[in-house]
Amino acid sequence: MSESSKTGSQPAQGRQNIIVVGAGIFGLSLATELHERGYRVTVLERNRYDQTAYDPLDASTENAASVDHNKIFRASYGKKLHYQRLAFEARQRWLELNEQADTPLFSACGMLRVQPSNTLDALEQETLRNMTRDGIRSSQFVEGEEEDANRAEAQGWAHKLLRFDLRQQDERSEDEEAQGYNGHCFAATLDSTAGFISSSEACRYFQRRAEALGVHFRFGVQVQALLQQQQAHPNAPRVVRGVLLSSGQEIACDQVIVACGSSSTQLFPALSYHVESSAGSVAAFQLDAVRDAALWEKYAAERFPVITWKSAVRDGEGRDTGSVYVLPRTKEGVIKIGYRGVKYTNFQAAPDSAYSQKGQWSIPLPSVSSHIIPRQSTSSIRTFVQLFLPELAQRPFAWTKLCWYTDSLDNEFVVDRPPKEEWSGVFVCTGGSGHGAKFLPVLGKVRAEGVMKSFWRWREDKPRGNGLDEGPDGDRNLNRAT
Ligand SMILES: Cc1cc2nc3c(=O)[nH]c(=O)nc-3n(C[C@H](O)[C@H](O)[C@H](O)COP(=O)(O)OP(=O)(O)OC[C@H]3O[C@@H](n4cnc5c(N)ncnc54)[C@H](O)[C@@H]3O)c2cc1C
């Protein structure tokens, strides 16, 4: 943090001035809600979204998880009933927004959750129990269950209860048999409440709407540091009262909200106990509406659901090669496949003010270095394509990229005021942990109502789980992986 050199640029009397750093999903949601609650809000964003309109393929965009073709919408959360309910609240809002936006932001195309064995795993069973508890079990169709098959037929979902021939995996060792993979396994649930959101389009919509409401945006500005200022009493600790831009300009405010996604720790290193940046691997095929007319139809959201597959197949070194997903083709013809079996870290020397492991912390690679995915990701995605999208098996990828998660220590978001007095004036809104995008329409409101406060609180009392305990010696450190 830097000390303010100016005292002149004080916020105006009356309404509080708030700076939100980051115009991704978390920043946009909070900025809109704060404006509606009477604050004067300015959003500072380093990327030129005013020019790129959040185009996911724009080369000048520095990495931002929200800037993407699509993200999965699901309300299936195993034991986490609080997210299940929040997701349904968000779903209702997405459906309403579909009526208001020029182009639909949410597609209720369903999601087929394919299992690694011929039985449903514990998480899946917990999800089904929770859906039953909330009276929505009828929205789920379990493959092979007659009653569900009949209901799928009656409700027009049977065509998405797809079957795949997984026998191509038959060349396995006995060890793999012992892990429960029988080569013909295919337990699956079709979730008709799930689908995807068009992430970049949703950001564009929310940004324009916030601007029209009166939120002030400045694009192309990199916030370099938070500015601390001495309080009136000489013994009182300094508090944060503004930001320093990389141009050297200082901007005063009453409160700074750090919503920088995977770069949040770099602006506010105190967050680094809570969150770590890691990379998911993404690869895409490009279809042509004319040349690929049959595939264009087959992989459209009307006919093809989101598919997630948690394979138990291990690679030669015993690692999980599964956890792959695909989304229906976009209107531009992109079929996006993501691999999250291993989320890669990038450990670098950490500043003294950060929580570090062996003096290092994991931060995102710059976008220019995030276009090549590790061999393990490529191989898992290729296996998935062979099984689930066989017509594309011989095609080259149109592009690949590492997309940076902001993993929290327990997979819950971090939306709170840090407790130390010297951090007074800072609020953090991050830790999306790979599942935050779907909550864009409700995140800000939920924060204001405080209903998730116990989950999203500042929590240095909690142990660092969710992979954050691994550190630089872990296998998934990109600087070690091949
Ligand atoms: C591979 C992957 C798959 C995912 N899949 C899903 C999914 O299927 N479903 C789902 O719901 N969620 C998913 N997520 C999670 C979701 O994308 C994130 O939770 C969400 O996008 C996070 O938004 P954000 O605003 O916190 O961060 P970001 O989108 O990263 O936005 C942060 C913004 O801050 C800006 N910024 C950073 N530092 C500065 C600075 N110093 N000065 C100015 N600006 C700055 C950045 O440019 C960026 O625009 C996925 C995430 C990843 C990585």
The ligand as an ORCA input file, in Angstrom:
! r2SCAN-3c Opt
* xyz 0 1
  C     -11.764    -21.959    -16.124
  C     -12.917    -21.377    -15.357
  C     -14.176    -21.948    -15.474
  C     -15.252    -21.430    -14.743
  N     -16.466    -21.999    -14.908
  C     -17.537    -21.488    -14.260
  C     -18.809    -22.043    -14.474
  O     -18.967    -22.968    -15.271
  N     -19.869    -21.506    -13.820
  C     -19.717    -20.452    -12.945
  O     -20.711    -20.000    -12.369
  N     -18.498    -19.910    -12.724
  C     -17.412    -20.398    -13.354
  N     -16.175    -19.870    -13.152
  C     -16.008    -18.818    -12.143
  C     -16.340    -17.446    -12.651
  O     -15.836    -17.271    -13.946
  C     -15.724    -16.443    -11.690
  O     -16.184    -16.710    -10.369
  C     -16.047    -15.013    -12.036
  O     -15.912    -14.761    -13.400
  C     -15.101    -14.120    -11.245
  O     -15.361    -12.781    -11.549
  P     -14.458    -11.642    -10.905
  O     -15.122    -10.372    -11.185
  O     -14.170    -11.992     -9.485
  O     -13.048    -11.774    -11.620
  P     -12.587    -11.395    -13.100
  O     -13.529    -11.857    -14.094
  O     -11.180    -11.894    -13.205
  O     -12.602     -9.814    -13.119
  C     -11.675     -9.046    -12.421
  C     -11.447     -7.773    -13.203
  O     -10.539     -6.958    -12.467
  C      -9.657     -6.341    -13.392
  N      -8.434     -5.975    -12.653
  C      -7.611     -6.817    -11.993
  N      -6.632     -6.132    -11.396
  C      -6.829     -4.836    -11.690
  C      -6.141     -3.637    -11.355
  N      -5.045     -3.664    -10.571
  N      -6.609     -2.454    -11.829
  C      -7.720     -2.422    -12.616
  N      -8.408     -3.524    -12.969
  C      -7.983     -4.717    -12.494
  C      -9.434     -7.407    -14.437
  O      -8.969     -6.876    -15.653
  C     -10.820     -8.017    -14.553
  O     -11.582     -7.398    -15.557
  C     -15.066    -20.347    -13.863
  C     -13.802    -19.770    -13.738
  C     -12.739    -20.279    -14.475
  C     -11.381    -19.660    -14.321
*
